[in-house]
Amino acid sequence: MDCMSNLHICKASCCKLLVFGIKNPTSDRLRYYELHGCKVERMNRAEYRILVPVRCGALDDNNMCTFHESGNKPNICKVFDENHKDGFIITEGCILK
């Protein structure tokens, strides 16, 4: 996988999203998230995924990770590749989609 050569397509969309799961939320809680700009996805009867639009603080103006070469990149960012994509959100323009 070569994410670097595909930044012009995806624009680092995976680095502009925070995702977390919740179980058995009330409809009021789900509405709260939506009113705050989050996308709510129902996974099954009791589990939901909340997608929060927020840009990673390590991205520069060209959507490049300033930690990419430094070794300070969080492990969750390091392990994402075509062999380890389970549990990750495949965003718009991702070459793994």
Residue, then its C-alpha position, 0 to 999 in steps of 0.5 A: m500500500d502506498c498512501m503517500s502517492n494517493l494523498h491527492i485522492c484521499k486528502a488524508s481523510c482517515c487522519k481527519l476523523l475520530v471514531f469510537g463505539i458505544k453500546n445501548p445509547t439512548s436516542d437522546r444521546l445519539r441526537y446529541y452526537e448528531l447535533h454536534g456534527c458527528k455521524v452515527e452509524r448503527m453496527n447492530r441492535a445495540e452497538y453504534r459507531i460515532l464518527v467525529p470530524v476532527r483533524c489530527g494535530a500532526l497533519d501539516d497544510n499539505n495533509m502530510c503527517t509531521f510524525h511520519e519520519s520521526g518515529n513518534k507516529p502513534n502505533i494505531c497509525k503505523v499498523f494500518d495497511e492492507n493486511h491490518k485493516d480490520g477495525f479501521i474505518i476505510t474513508e473516502g478515496c482510500i486505496l483500500k476501499 
